[in-house]
């Protein structure tokens, strides 16, 4: 989860929360020298006005 404050535009001053869920479908790749090279999943962005 990441949080911050929007510094420009229509939502300037509002709080921002971003949550990313990474889905690693090839967990066995973590055991290889190359490792897991990519992962993807849904992202939720929440903006609340101050």
N, C-alpha and C positions, 0 to 999 in steps of 0.2 A: 504494500500500500504506500502511496506517495501523497503528500499533502502540500498545499501551498496557497498563495494568494494571487489572484489575477491582477496584473499590473497595468493593463491597458484595454481599451475597448468598452463595449456595452456592459460587461460584467466586472469592470474595474473595482477592486476592493472586496470582491466576493471570495469566499473560501472554495478551494478546489480539492477534491479527493479522487484519486485514481486507484483502482484496484484491478490488477491483472492476475488471471488464473492461467498458469502455464500447464498444458497437458503434454506430458512426455510419454508418447506412445511406444517409444523404443528404449525402455529403461536399461536393457542389456548393453546399449551403446556406451553407457557410463563406465563399463568395465574394459573398454577398448582403449588403445593409445590415443586415438582421435577424439574419443569422448562423444558426448551428445552435442551435435552441431546445430540443432534447431529445435524449437518448441513453439507451439502456438496455442491460443485459447482466447476466450472472451475477455473483453475489457469493459469495466464499468466506470464512467466518469460522472461525478456528482458535483454540481455547482450550487452553492447556497448564497443567497444575497445577504449582505451585511446590513 
